[in-house]
Amino acid sequence: MDESTRKGSGDSADEGEGRFSRAKEYVNDKYASASDAMKNQYNRVREKVDDVDFGEIGDQVRGYVRSNPGKALLISIGVGFLIGLLLRRSDRDEG
């Protein structure tokens, strides 16, 4: 191997290392920004959940069920049917 061949292979190794460093920085920057965005979204959702009064919502649901028992029954049957379909599909996919 002559000197020009060795020098050329060294240049390509340096170029590859530079590309790797730039790619690593790019990925680290994207990871940091995504992580910050997720933390901010989590904090916003947590604040909204903290502001909800579940006791009041429960009272509203009870009042609706007492004033509309037929609708409440049909809604609960529909929700149960949909949940049953979803659970049955996931069982078929696994086995």
Secondary structure, 3 states (H helix, E strand, C coil): CCHHHHHHHHHHHHHHHHHHHHHHHHHHHHHHHHHHHHHHHHHHHHHHHHHCCHHHHHHHHHHHHHHCHHHHHHHHHHHHHHHHHHHHHHHHHHC
